[in-house]
Every structure is written in structure tokens, then in C-alpha cells.
């Protein structure tokens, strides 16, 4: 026990030394680039300082990463430095299963960067071939985040089958692998996943799961309202002009009180929508666009003249539409900002 305490103290001192050295480097970099720099030591510098205690330092950085995620979740939710932090942790400790697992989930669910989440988890699968949780999380990204893309179910099946073949894999994963061979409801898969996550020991994961479960309820209720709109259309030969008219017809369920503060509204196209879901989707699509803009700037040494240039350069096949039907993206080529 005493040796572990001494090792932890030494590792912490080493970490502080690395941070101090990196601060000097980043101070110069910040002056040159005029941008905010996170004082996180890079992996090469850390390897020089750790003296064989990589695992202990990786634990310390993982705790710092969780703190950063919690702070960003209450603020702008940009998670600018999340990729760098996670990559540093797993480079120091390639067998850190939780860093791969939860890091991949955070990248996909919070930063809306599926590519980064997939890359991190695939790296984890190679380094930890007996960890069934990593291929399972990969399958969930393809099932839930990329369910409309060609080949997603095939890749999900591949990773679920990989997870099912590993000793200690839960039975429900094997059942999912079997179900995926036929037709099944992806909404049920998503619901089951977040219901399991809501019992997590991690507070941040519980909070994310609780919100996702509320969003699932809102989506289900929105679908019920749209079924009522269709029933009204079949009866009256037209779409209702307002929620009030739909409610007056006696065929609409009582609108639920959105716990997240959103409202339901009827669009000019006769589709019922909810602002909580639209705002969340807008936030996710903005993150995708901002990531693409940064990739363009890094490759082309400047911001694109317009958003269509992202497609022209092959960074994305098609620009994501604005989730609100009556709004479009506003892009400033001078600053690379989109809103």
C-alpha cells in the first residue's frame, strides 16, 4: 500500500513537471496563433517524464478528462480538446478499457463526432481484443447514429458478432446479434441501451441517459401527434391549421409537458415537431459542420468560401439540412463560423 501511495505521489509530481514544461511550449504557441491553448502535456513529453509510471499518469489524466467533460457539458458543449485528451490517455495506457469505451461514447453522443468515436473504439478493439464492451459500443454507433447510412447494419452485425464471441459477454448482446439478422425496431435497441446506462455508477453517464430517455418519450409523443394529424387529414381532406384546431377535433392526445422546456408546434407542411428535439439536432449538426470546417482549414490553410465547398472537397457527401423547416444555415467565410 505504501509503495502505491509513493508511486501515486511521484506520478503526480511528474505530471506537474510535464504540465509546467508544456505551459512554456503552449505559451509560445498561443502567442503565435492567437487562440486558447489547453495546458495538456503531449504524449511524447509525458513519456519523457513518467519514468515507467504511464498507467498512474493515465489515470490522473482520465480524471482530468472527466472533469473537462462535466465542465463543457454545463457550458458551450464544444468539447474542443476532448480528442487530444482521450488520445493522450490511451497512448499512455493502451489497455485502458474504460477510456476507449466511455471516450468513444462521449465523442459520438456529446461532441457528435462519430468518426472520432469509431476511430478511438477501433483502436481499443485492437489493443484489447478480449474486451466485449468495445465492439458492442461500436455496433451501437452504427445502429443509432448511422442507422440511415448504407452498410451500417452490416458493420453493426460484424461488431456485435465479435462481442458475442468473447467470454463474459452478456446474453442480451448475443440476442442483439441474432436479432440483427432479421427485422427489428431500432428504437427498442436505443431504449434498452439508455435504460441500462441510467443505472451506471458514473454520474455524468446517468445524466446523459436520463436526458436521452426523456428525448425518446418526446419523440414517441410527437409521433402520436403526427398520427392524429393524419387522422384529421383523412377526415377533413386537409391538414389542421393549428394545434388548437386539431385538439378541437377530439382526435389528438393531450400534449405532454416537455420536461426539457420545449414546445410542440405544427409546421406549415402539416408535420408536428418539438423544439427540444430540433434544438438538440441543430446542435449536433452544427458540431458536424464545425468539425468539417476545421478539417477544411487544416488542409487548405483557410476557411472555405461557402459550405458547398465542403462537399466539393469530398469532406462530406451532402450538407446536413437545418432541422427547422423554415431556417437555413448562415455561414461567415471570414471567420469560418456557422449558425
N, C-alpha and C positions, 0 to 999 in steps of 0.2 A: 504493500500500500504506500509506504514511504517513498519507494522508488517511483511509483506512478505520479505522486504529488510533485516530486522533484522534477520529473520529466515534463509535467504539465507547466510548471513554473518556468522551466528553461525554455520550453516551446513558446510560451507567451512572451518571454523576453526576446527570443529570436524573432518572433512576429513583429514586435515593436521596432526592432532594429531594421527589419525589412521595410516596414512602413515608413520609417524615417528616411531611409535611402530612396525609396520610391517617391516620397514627397519632393525631394530635390529634383528628381527627374521630371516629375509632373509639373512642378512649378515652372520650369523652363518651357515645357510643352504647352502649358496653359497660356504663358505669355506669348508664345508664337502663334497659337491657334485661336486665342480669344474665346475659349469655351470652357465649360465646367469640367474638371477632372476629378474623378473619384480616386481617392488615395488608397488604391488596392494594389499591393505588390504583384508584379507579374510573376509567372510561374518560374522562369529562369532565375530571377533574383531570389525567389523563395527557396529554390533548390540549393542555392549557394549558402543560404543562412540556416536551413533546417537541421543540418547535421544528422541526417538519418531519422528525424522525428516527423517525417512527412504526414503520417496519419494523424498525429496530435494537432499539427498545424491545420490540416484539412478540416478537422472537427471544429476548430476555432473559427475558421473562415466560413464553414457551413452555418454556424450560429449567426455570424455577421450577415450572411446572405438571407437568412430567415428574418432578421431584424429589418433589413433593407426592403424585403418584400412587404412586410407588415406596414412599414412607413409609407411606401409607394401606394399601397392599397388604399390608404386614407388620403392620399394627395392626388397628383396628376395621373397616376397609374400608367406612366410611360415605361417604367422598368428598363431604362436605357442601359444600365450596366449589368443587367441580370445575366446575359450570355457570358460576359467576361468572368463574372464571379463564379458561375457554375463550372465553366471550363477550367478555371484555376483549381477549384476544389477537386475535380475528378482527375486532373493531371497529377496533382499531389498524391491522391489516393484512388487509383483506377478501380479499386474493388469496393468503393463506397456506394452500395446499392441504393440507399435512400436518396443520395444526391442525384443519381441518374433518374430514379423513379419520380420523386416529387419535383425535381428540376424540370423534367420533361413535361409534367402536368402543368407546372406554373407557366412555362414558356407557351404552351398551347392554349391554356384556359385564361391566363391573366394578361400575357403580352400579345396573345393572338398571333404567335409566330410558330405555326405548325412545323415549318421546315426545320427551325432550330430545335424544337422539341423532339422531332423524329430523329434528327442527327445525333442529339445527345443520348436518346434511348438506344439507338442502334449501336452507338459506341459502347454503351453499357452492356448490351447483349453480348458483344464480342468479348469484353473483359470479364463478364460474369455469366457464363453460359448455363449455370445451374440456378439462376435466379428467375423463377417463373413470373415474377411481377413485372419485369421489364418488357418482355414480348406482349404481355397482356395489356399494358398501358399503350404500347404501340398500336395494338389492334383497336383500342378504344378511340385513338385519334383518327384512324382511318374510318371507323364506323360512325363516329359522331361528328367530327369536324369536317371530314371529307367524304361524307356519305353520297354526295351527288357527283363525285368525280369518277370517271371510268377507271376500273381496275381496283377501286378502293376495297370492295368486298373480298376480292381475291387476296389482296395483301393482308387484310384483316384475318382472313381464314388461315393464311400462312403463319402469322404470328400467334394466333390462338392455338393452332395445332402444335406449334413449337412449345408454348406454355403448357399445354395439356400433357406433353410427353415428359415433363420434368417432374421428378419425385417431389411430393409435397404440394403439388398444385391442387387448389380447391376444386371440389366437384362441379361447382357452377361454371367454372371456366371450361371444363370438359364438355358440359352441356351446351355452352355457347358455341363451342367449336362444332358440335354436332348440328345445332340449330341453323348455323350459318350455311349449311349445305342446302337448306331449303328456304322457304319464305318465312319471315318473322318480322315482328314490329320493332323497329329501332328505338322507338320511344320507350318501349318496355325495358330495353337494354340500358338506356340512359337513366331511367328512373331507378332501376335496380342498382346501378353504379353509384349514384349520388346518395341513395338510401344507405348503402354500406359506408360511404365516406362520412356521412353525418355522425357516425359513431366513432370517428377517428380520435385518437389521443391528442392529435395536433389541433390547436385552437383555430389556426388560420384555415386549415382544411375543412374543419367543421363549419366555419363561417361561409366559405365558398360553397360548400354542399348545401347549406341551408338556403342560400340565395338561389342556387340552381333549382332546388326543389320548388321554391316559390315561382320561379320563371316557368317551370313545367306546368304548374297549376294555371298560371295566367294564359299560357299557350292553349291548354285544353279548353279553358273557358272562352277564349277568343274563337276557337273552332266551333264551339257550341253556338256562339252568337252568329257566326257566319252560316251555320246550318239554318238558323232562324231567318236570316236574310234571304237565303234561297227559298225557304218555305213561303215567305212573304211574296217573293217574285213569282213563284208558281201560282199563288192565289190571286195576286193583283195584276200580274203581267208587267210589272215594273219593279225597280228597286225602291226601297223606302228612302225618303228624303232626309231622315234623321233617326237617331236612336229613339227619340220620343214617339215618332210615328210607328216604329217597329214595336215598341213596348205597348202602345195603344192597341195594336192588332191582337194582342194576347197570345203571341206565339214565341216570345223571347224570354229566355230565363232571366231571372233578376241579376243584373250585372254585379259581379263580385267587387268587394272593396279591395283595390290593389294595395297590398301591404308595403310595396316599394314606392308608393306615391304616384304611380302612373294613372292614366285615364284611358278609357276605351272611346274610340270615335269611328264614325262611319265616313269613309272616303267617297269622293265623287265617283269612283269606279264601282261603288256598291260593296266594297270589302271592309269588314270590321277589323280595326287594328288597335294595338295598345302601345302607348308611348314608352312604357318601361322596356318592352321588348325592342322597340325601334331604336331607342337611345342606346341600349346595350349593343345592338347590331351595328349602329353607326360608329360607336366607339371601337368595336373590333375591326370594322372595315377601314377606319382611319388609321389604326395601327398597322394594318397591312399596307396601306398606301404610303405611310411614313417610312416603313421598312424598305419598300421598293424605291422610294425617293433617295434614301441614304445609299442604297446599293448603286443606283444610277450615278450619284455624285462621286462615290468612291471610284467607279470605273471610268467615268467620263470627265472627272475633275470639274464638275459644275452641275448646277441644277438643270433638269430638263426644261425645254421651252414650254411644254404643256404635258398634261397627263397621258395623252395618247403616245408620247414618246416612250413611255414605259412598255407599251405593247410593241412598238416598232423595234425596240432593242431586245425583245424576247424575254423581258423580265416577268411578264405575266401574259397569259393568253387573252384575257379580257378584263377590262377595268370593272371593279365591283360597282354596281349601281348604288345610288343613295337610297337608304331604306325607306325614307319618307317619299311617297309617290310624287309630291309636288315640289321637291327640292333637288338641287344638283350640287356637286362639289364645286367649291371656289378655290382656285389654285393661284398662288402668287409665285411666279417664276423667279423673282428677285430674291426671295427668302427661302424658297422651297417648302413653303407652308401650305397646307390644305385644310379646309374646314367646310 
